[in-house]
Amino acid sequence: MTASERAKPFVLAVDCMGGDHGPQVTLPAIESFLRRRSDVSVLAVGQPSVLEAEVGRLRRRFGERIELVPASQVVEMDEAPTSAMRNKKDSSLRVAIEQIKAGRAQAAVSAGNTGALMSIARFVLKTLPGIDRPAIATVLPARGSRVWVLDLGANVDCTAEHLRQFGIMGSLLVSAVEQVELPRVGLLNIGAEDIKGNQVVREAAALLRATDLNFVGNVEDIYSGQADVVVCDGFVGNVALKTTEGLAQMLALILREEFNRSLLTRLMGLAAYPVLKRFKDRVDPRRYNGAVLVGLRGVVVKSHGGADAYAFGQALDRAAEAAAHRLVERIERKMAGAWPRAASSVTEVASS
């Protein structure tokens, strides 16, 4: 980010009521965020009876950099998206997103119901020209660096054209946030060979090769470091993410069990503690919290519902960086130039 971009103030609208813990997590995270990011202001959205006292305290410390925006309703974590859309028009989740549409904020962050967040964000903000469906993108640790993966659950059934659009949006996301000039884009598949995968994946590979992206072909391993962006449909992406989370939890449990087997293993654990701590810090899922809903006319970031204050703060940082680097404008410009190519049929591209 340039010095001029960093100096320009940005505003985040934060759904303070969403998630498993609500204000107990969101407000401490906001306080820490405001301390370390003097270039960003926050609209704290939620029920005044719950937030007023604490937001007042923060306002005395940070002045006009924090403001309470009232919202009388809360979307429950298990509530159906259709119910949230129809019956919760004054929910903290929806009011936060509406701040973007009203021009009061450049980004919104919520730890609330994922389905409701996606549905309401798409309804309120709409998708960018040339984008059929928004996608959920998040960053994960990879060998030697980090990798962004999309889609992670917003679109279970995708066409080859959808995957092409995900590749473009993912490349622009990494280029903006990670400052990588030509991000390597890979297509998640069951093999590296061109003949592998189902028809949709093979057609998507042909479409991605026809773009000006730095497409490196099929990848079998998200974490290998072969690509900066890995593209897949939402079903595959969500299964891969949940499997990763489960594996990490299992490995942590096994290590604890093994180091607690005897006095000798506990002593060995003490000796290995510095290495184990560095390992834990590198793979700590809290560091990677915050999934960007790309393809919308505004930056919306979804935090994990069970996030603690540190993890929710990472989601706030993710939103601030995407807004500061003009992610929406980058995607809009790119899709305007890419749209004529998208009109070509898969058959035409594949046979060229």
RATA-V873912 format. One record per residue. N is the residue number from 1. SS is DSSP state (A for helix, B for strand, O for the rest). OMEGA is omega in degrees with one decimal (* if undefined). BURIAL is b if it has 24 or more other C-alpha atoms within 12 Angstrom, else e. Layout:
n:N ss:SS omega:OMEGA burial:BURIAL
n:N ss:SS omega:OMEGA burial:BURIAL
This chain:
n:1 ss:O omega:179.4 burial:e
n:2 ss:O omega:180.0 burial:e
n:3 ss:A omega:-179.5 burial:e
n:4 ss:A omega:177.2 burial:e
n:5 ss:A omega:-178.0 burial:e
n:6 ss:A omega:-177.2 burial:e
n:7 ss:A omega:-177.2 burial:e
n:8 ss:O omega:-178.1 burial:e
n:9 ss:O omega:175.1 burial:b
n:10 ss:B omega:-177.2 burial:b
n:11 ss:B omega:175.0 burial:b
n:12 ss:B omega:171.1 burial:b
n:13 ss:B omega:-174.0 burial:b
n:14 ss:B omega:172.6 burial:b
n:15 ss:B omega:-174.8 burial:b
n:16 ss:O omega:-174.3 burial:b
n:17 ss:O omega:-173.6 burial:b
n:18 ss:O omega:177.8 burial:b
n:19 ss:O omega:-178.9 burial:b
n:20 ss:O omega:-172.3 burial:b
n:21 ss:O omega:176.1 burial:b
n:22 ss:O omega:-174.5 burial:b
n:23 ss:A omega:178.4 burial:b
n:24 ss:A omega:178.6 burial:b
n:25 ss:A omega:-171.4 burial:b
n:26 ss:A omega:-177.2 burial:b
n:27 ss:A omega:173.6 burial:b
n:28 ss:A omega:178.2 burial:b
n:29 ss:A omega:177.8 burial:b
n:30 ss:A omega:179.7 burial:b
n:31 ss:A omega:178.9 burial:b
n:32 ss:A omega:179.3 burial:b
n:33 ss:A omega:-179.7 burial:b
n:34 ss:A omega:178.0 burial:b
n:35 ss:A omega:-174.6 burial:e
n:36 ss:A omega:-178.6 burial:e
n:37 ss:O omega:-178.4 burial:b
n:38 ss:O omega:-177.3 burial:e
n:39 ss:O omega:-174.8 burial:b
n:40 ss:B omega:172.9 burial:b
n:41 ss:B omega:-174.2 burial:b
n:42 ss:B omega:167.2 burial:b
n:43 ss:B omega:-178.8 burial:b
n:44 ss:B omega:-172.2 burial:b
n:45 ss:B omega:177.4 burial:b
n:46 ss:B omega:-176.9 burial:b
n:47 ss:O omega:-177.6 burial:b
n:48 ss:A omega:-178.7 burial:e
n:49 ss:A omega:-179.4 burial:e
n:50 ss:A omega:-169.7 burial:b
n:51 ss:A omega:-166.4 burial:b
n:52 ss:A omega:-175.8 burial:b
n:53 ss:A omega:-177.0 burial:e
n:54 ss:A omega:176.9 burial:b
n:55 ss:A omega:175.7 burial:b
n:56 ss:A omega:177.0 burial:e
n:57 ss:A omega:179.7 burial:e
n:58 ss:A omega:179.6 burial:b
n:59 ss:A omega:176.7 burial:b
n:60 ss:A omega:-179.7 burial:e
n:61 ss:A omega:-172.8 burial:e
n:62 ss:A omega:177.5 burial:b
n:63 ss:A omega:-175.1 burial:e
n:64 ss:A omega:178.7 burial:e
n:65 ss:A omega:173.6 burial:b
n:66 ss:B omega:-178.0 burial:b
n:67 ss:B omega:176.8 burial:b
n:68 ss:B omega:175.0 burial:b
n:69 ss:B omega:-173.7 burial:b
n:70 ss:B omega:172.4 burial:b
n:71 ss:O omega:-170.0 burial:b
n:72 ss:O omega:-173.1 burial:b
n:73 ss:B omega:178.2 burial:b
n:74 ss:O omega:174.7 burial:b
n:75 ss:O omega:179.8 burial:b
n:76 ss:O omega:-175.8 burial:b
n:77 ss:O omega:-179.4 burial:b
n:78 ss:O omega:-177.8 burial:e
n:79 ss:O omega:178.9 burial:e
n:80 ss:O omega:179.4 burial:e
n:81 ss:A omega:179.6 burial:b
n:82 ss:A omega:177.7 burial:e
n:83 ss:A omega:178.9 burial:e
n:84 ss:A omega:179.3 burial:b
n:85 ss:A omega:-172.2 burial:b
n:86 ss:A omega:-169.5 burial:e
n:87 ss:A omega:-175.5 burial:e
n:88 ss:O omega:-177.5 burial:b
n:89 ss:O omega:176.1 burial:b
n:90 ss:O omega:177.8 burial:b
n:91 ss:B omega:178.7 burial:b
n:92 ss:A omega:179.7 burial:b
n:93 ss:A omega:-177.3 burial:b
n:94 ss:A omega:-178.9 burial:b
n:95 ss:A omega:177.7 burial:b
n:96 ss:A omega:179.7 burial:b
n:97 ss:A omega:-179.3 burial:b
n:98 ss:A omega:176.8 burial:b
n:99 ss:A omega:176.5 burial:b
n:100 ss:A omega:-178.7 burial:b
n:101 ss:A omega:-179.5 burial:b
n:102 ss:O omega:180.0 burial:e
n:103 ss:O omega:-179.6 burial:e
n:104 ss:O omega:-178.8 burial:b
n:105 ss:O omega:176.8 burial:b
n:106 ss:O omega:-178.6 burial:b
n:107 ss:B omega:176.5 burial:b
n:108 ss:B omega:-179.2 burial:b
n:109 ss:B omega:177.5 burial:b
n:110 ss:B omega:171.9 burial:b
n:111 ss:O omega:-174.5 burial:b
n:112 ss:O omega:-178.3 burial:b
n:113 ss:O omega:-174.9 burial:b
n:114 ss:A omega:-178.9 burial:b
n:115 ss:A omega:178.7 burial:b
n:116 ss:A omega:179.6 burial:b
n:117 ss:A omega:-179.6 burial:b
n:118 ss:A omega:-178.0 burial:b
n:119 ss:A omega:-177.9 burial:b
n:120 ss:A omega:179.1 burial:b
n:121 ss:A omega:179.8 burial:b
n:122 ss:A omega:-180.0 burial:b
n:123 ss:A omega:-175.1 burial:b
n:124 ss:A omega:-172.1 burial:b
n:125 ss:A omega:-174.9 burial:b
n:126 ss:O omega:178.6 burial:b
n:127 ss:B omega:177.8 burial:b
n:128 ss:O omega:176.1 burial:b
n:129 ss:O omega:179.7 burial:b
n:130 ss:O omega:178.9 burial:b
n:131 ss:O omega:179.4 burial:b
n:132 ss:O omega:-176.5 burial:b
n:133 ss:O omega:171.5 burial:b
n:134 ss:O omega:-179.5 burial:b
n:135 ss:B omega:176.2 burial:b
n:136 ss:B omega:-178.3 burial:b
n:137 ss:B omega:175.8 burial:b
n:138 ss:B omega:-179.1 burial:b
n:139 ss:B omega:-179.0 burial:b
n:140 ss:B omega:176.2 burial:b
n:141 ss:B omega:177.4 burial:b
n:142 ss:B omega:-178.8 burial:e
n:143 ss:O omega:176.4 burial:e
n:144 ss:O omega:-177.0 burial:e
n:145 ss:B omega:175.9 burial:e
n:146 ss:B omega:179.4 burial:b
n:147 ss:B omega:174.8 burial:b
n:148 ss:B omega:-176.8 burial:b
n:149 ss:B omega:174.2 burial:b
n:150 ss:B omega:9.1 burial:b
n:151 ss:O omega:-176.6 burial:b
n:152 ss:O omega:173.1 burial:b
n:153 ss:O omega:-178.5 burial:b
n:154 ss:O omega:-174.1 burial:b
n:155 ss:O omega:-177.1 burial:b
n:156 ss:O omega:179.7 burial:e
n:157 ss:O omega:-176.5 burial:e
n:158 ss:O omega:170.3 burial:b
n:159 ss:O omega:176.7 burial:b
n:160 ss:A omega:179.3 burial:b
n:161 ss:A omega:176.0 burial:b
n:162 ss:A omega:-179.6 burial:b
n:163 ss:A omega:175.7 burial:b
n:164 ss:A omega:178.8 burial:b
n:165 ss:A omega:177.2 burial:b
n:166 ss:A omega:179.1 burial:b
n:167 ss:A omega:179.1 burial:b
n:168 ss:A omega:-178.3 burial:b
n:169 ss:A omega:178.8 burial:b
n:170 ss:A omega:178.9 burial:b
n:171 ss:A omega:179.4 burial:b
n:172 ss:A omega:177.7 burial:b
n:173 ss:A omega:-179.4 burial:b
n:174 ss:A omega:178.8 burial:b
n:175 ss:A omega:-178.2 burial:b
n:176 ss:A omega:-171.0 burial:b
n:177 ss:A omega:-176.7 burial:b
n:178 ss:O omega:-179.2 burial:b
n:179 ss:O omega:175.8 burial:e
n:180 ss:O omega:-172.6 burial:e
n:181 ss:O omega:-179.7 burial:e
n:182 ss:O omega:-178.3 burial:e
n:183 ss:O omega:176.9 burial:b
n:184 ss:B omega:-178.1 burial:b
n:185 ss:B omega:177.6 burial:b
n:186 ss:B omega:178.7 burial:b
n:187 ss:B omega:-177.7 burial:b
n:188 ss:B omega:-174.5 burial:b
n:189 ss:O omega:-179.6 burial:b
n:190 ss:O omega:177.3 burial:e
n:191 ss:O omega:-178.1 burial:e
n:192 ss:O omega:-176.7 burial:e
n:193 ss:O omega:-177.8 burial:e
n:194 ss:O omega:-176.0 burial:b
n:195 ss:O omega:-176.4 burial:e
n:196 ss:O omega:175.6 burial:e
n:197 ss:O omega:177.6 burial:e
n:198 ss:O omega:-174.5 burial:e
n:199 ss:A omega:-178.7 burial:e
n:200 ss:A omega:-178.4 burial:b
n:201 ss:A omega:179.0 burial:b
n:202 ss:A omega:178.1 burial:b
n:203 ss:A omega:178.0 burial:b
n:204 ss:A omega:178.0 burial:b
n:205 ss:A omega:178.6 burial:b
n:206 ss:A omega:179.3 burial:b
n:207 ss:A omega:-179.6 burial:b
n:208 ss:A omega:177.1 burial:b
n:209 ss:A omega:-177.1 burial:b
n:210 ss:O omega:177.7 burial:b
n:211 ss:O omega:175.1 burial:b
n:212 ss:O omega:176.0 burial:e
n:213 ss:O omega:174.0 burial:b
n:214 ss:B omega:-175.0 burial:b
n:215 ss:B omega:-176.4 burial:b
n:216 ss:B omega:176.8 burial:b
n:217 ss:B omega:-178.8 burial:b
n:218 ss:B omega:173.2 burial:b
n:219 ss:B omega:-179.7 burial:b
n:220 ss:O omega:-171.2 burial:b
n:221 ss:O omega:179.7 burial:b
n:222 ss:O omega:-168.1 burial:b
n:223 ss:O omega:-174.5 burial:b
n:224 ss:O omega:-175.6 burial:e
n:225 ss:O omega:179.3 burial:b
n:226 ss:O omega:-175.3 burial:b
n:227 ss:O omega:173.5 burial:b
n:228 ss:O omega:178.9 burial:b
n:229 ss:B omega:175.3 burial:b
n:230 ss:B omega:-175.4 burial:b
n:231 ss:B omega:175.5 burial:b
n:232 ss:O omega:174.6 burial:b
n:233 ss:O omega:-173.5 burial:b
n:234 ss:A omega:178.7 burial:b
n:235 ss:A omega:179.8 burial:e
n:236 ss:A omega:-177.8 burial:b
n:237 ss:A omega:-178.8 burial:b
n:238 ss:A omega:176.5 burial:b
n:239 ss:A omega:179.2 burial:e
n:240 ss:A omega:-179.3 burial:b
n:241 ss:A omega:-178.8 burial:b
n:242 ss:A omega:177.3 burial:e
n:243 ss:A omega:177.9 burial:e
n:244 ss:A omega:179.7 burial:e
n:245 ss:A omega:179.1 burial:e
n:246 ss:A omega:179.0 burial:e
n:247 ss:A omega:179.5 burial:e
n:248 ss:A omega:178.8 burial:e
n:249 ss:A omega:179.8 burial:e
n:250 ss:A omega:179.7 burial:e
n:251 ss:A omega:177.9 burial:e
n:252 ss:A omega:179.0 burial:e
n:253 ss:A omega:-179.8 burial:e
n:254 ss:A omega:179.0 burial:e
n:255 ss:A omega:178.5 burial:e
n:256 ss:A omega:-179.8 burial:e
n:257 ss:A omega:-176.8 burial:e
n:258 ss:A omega:-179.4 burial:e
n:259 ss:A omega:179.3 burial:e
n:260 ss:O omega:-177.3 burial:e
n:261 ss:O omega:-176.3 burial:e
n:262 ss:O omega:176.9 burial:e
n:263 ss:A omega:-179.7 burial:e
n:264 ss:A omega:-178.7 burial:e
n:265 ss:A omega:176.4 burial:e
n:266 ss:A omega:176.2 burial:e
n:267 ss:A omega:176.3 burial:e
n:268 ss:A omega:178.4 burial:e
n:269 ss:A omega:177.2 burial:e
n:270 ss:A omega:179.2 burial:e
n:271 ss:A omega:-177.1 burial:e
n:272 ss:A omega:-172.7 burial:e
n:273 ss:A omega:-179.3 burial:e
n:274 ss:A omega:179.4 burial:e
n:275 ss:A omega:-179.2 burial:e
n:276 ss:A omega:179.4 burial:e
n:277 ss:A omega:178.0 burial:e
n:278 ss:A omega:177.2 burial:e
n:279 ss:A omega:180.0 burial:e
n:280 ss:A omega:-179.9 burial:e
n:281 ss:A omega:-177.8 burial:e
n:282 ss:A omega:-175.6 burial:e
n:283 ss:A omega:-178.6 burial:b
n:284 ss:O omega:-177.4 burial:e
n:285 ss:A omega:179.0 burial:b
n:286 ss:A omega:179.6 burial:b
n:287 ss:A omega:-174.2 burial:b
n:288 ss:A omega:-178.8 burial:b
n:289 ss:O omega:178.1 burial:b
n:290 ss:O omega:178.6 burial:b
n:291 ss:B omega:-178.5 burial:b
n:292 ss:B omega:174.9 burial:b
n:293 ss:B omega:-174.4 burial:b
n:294 ss:B omega:178.7 burial:b
n:295 ss:O omega:178.7 burial:b
n:296 ss:B omega:176.2 burial:b
n:297 ss:O omega:-179.2 burial:b
n:298 ss:O omega:-179.7 burial:b
n:299 ss:B omega:176.2 burial:b
n:300 ss:B omega:-178.3 burial:b
n:301 ss:B omega:179.0 burial:b
n:302 ss:B omega:173.2 burial:b
n:303 ss:O omega:173.2 burial:b
n:304 ss:O omega:-176.9 burial:b
n:305 ss:O omega:-178.9 burial:b
n:306 ss:O omega:-176.3 burial:b
n:307 ss:O omega:170.2 burial:b
n:308 ss:O omega:-174.9 burial:b
n:309 ss:A omega:179.1 burial:b
n:310 ss:A omega:-178.4 burial:b
n:311 ss:A omega:179.1 burial:b
n:312 ss:A omega:175.2 burial:b
n:313 ss:A omega:176.3 burial:b
n:314 ss:A omega:177.3 burial:b
n:315 ss:A omega:176.0 burial:b
n:316 ss:A omega:177.7 burial:b
n:317 ss:A omega:-179.5 burial:b
n:318 ss:A omega:-179.5 burial:b
n:319 ss:A omega:-179.3 burial:b
n:320 ss:A omega:-179.8 burial:b
n:321 ss:A omega:179.7 burial:b
n:322 ss:A omega:178.8 burial:b
n:323 ss:A omega:-177.8 burial:b
n:324 ss:A omega:-179.1 burial:b
n:325 ss:O omega:173.7 burial:b
n:326 ss:O omega:-177.3 burial:b
n:327 ss:A omega:-177.7 burial:b
n:328 ss:A omega:179.8 burial:b
n:329 ss:A omega:178.9 burial:b
n:330 ss:A omega:-179.7 burial:b
n:331 ss:A omega:-178.9 burial:b
n:332 ss:A omega:179.0 burial:b
n:333 ss:A omega:-177.7 burial:e
n:334 ss:A omega:-178.1 burial:b
n:335 ss:A omega:176.6 burial:b
n:336 ss:A omega:177.9 burial:e
n:337 ss:A omega:-175.7 burial:e
n:338 ss:A omega:-172.0 burial:b
n:339 ss:A omega:177.7 burial:e
n:340 ss:A omega:179.2 burial:e
n:341 ss:A omega:-179.4 burial:e
n:342 ss:A omega:-179.0 burial:b
n:343 ss:O omega:177.6 burial:e
n:344 ss:O omega:179.7 burial:e
n:345 ss:O omega:177.1 burial:e
n:346 ss:A omega:-178.8 burial:b
n:347 ss:A omega:179.9 burial:e
n:348 ss:A omega:-178.3 burial:e
n:349 ss:A omega:-177.1 burial:b
n:350 ss:A omega:-176.0 burial:e
n:351 ss:A omega:-177.4 burial:e
n:352 ss:O omega:* burial:e
